[in-house]
């Protein structure tokens, strides 16, 4: 099977670069599966996992939104933040999840930014799931 070059990049630098057979991720418009020769496109990404399949192996990268650019021979993901499954600090992600849940439960008392706390919770849960390879 032909491969496609994939780069996952954040403002802090590259997170993942490799040739893979298939890229699967969630865009704002729905689930995407990308193979070599895919038509060019640009799509905004949701908070979620990017699955990078090569042979029998699947690498996972947790992304917190961003943009996906597809060309026939290359996929570039420009993410606000991204971490490979093996690099995720699960304790830190669990603490972030607990803080976000606490903010959401206290939101009436403190009048905090509800949407911001919801997004923080989604990011933390995504990182935990990717680190446990639940996708």
BELFENHU-V366784 format. One record per residue. OMEGA is omega in radians with two decimals (none if undefined). Layout:
[[OMEGA] [OMEGA]]
This chain:
[[3.13] [3.13] [3.10] [-3.14] [-3.13] [3.04] [3.01] [-3.02] [3.05] [3.06] [3.13] [3.12] [-3.11] [3.12] [-3.07] [3.03] [-3.14] [2.98] [-3.12] [3.11] [-3.09] [3.04] [3.06] [3.14] [3.11] [3.02] [3.09] [-3.09] [3.13] [-3.11] [3.13] [2.98] [-3.01] [3.08] [3.07] [3.11] [3.13] [3.12] [3.11] [3.11] [3.01] [-3.11] [3.03] [-3.10] [2.99] [2.96] [-3.11] [-3.12] [2.96] [3.13] [-3.07] [-3.02] [3.09] [-3.05] [3.11] [-3.05] [3.07] [3.02] [3.10] [3.06] [3.08] [3.10] [3.11] [-3.13] [-3.12] [-3.13] [3.06] [3.07] [-3.12] [2.96] [-3.07] [-3.09] [-3.09] [3.03] [3.08] [3.07] [3.08] [-3.03] [3.05] [2.98] [-3.13] [3.10] [3.01] [-3.08] [-3.09] [-3.10] [-3.07] [3.04] [-3.03] [3.11] [3.11] [3.12] [3.10] [3.09] [3.11] [3.11] [3.14] [3.12] [-3.12] [3.11] [3.11] [3.12] [3.13] [3.14] [3.14] [-2.96] [3.14] [-3.13] [-3.02] [-3.11] [-3.12] [3.11] [-3.06] [-3.10] [3.13] [3.11] [3.09] [3.13] [3.10] [3.10] [3.12] [3.14] [-3.12] [3.13] [3.10] [-3.13] [3.12] [-3.14] [-3.14] [-3.12] [3.11] [3.13] [3.14] [-3.07] [none]]
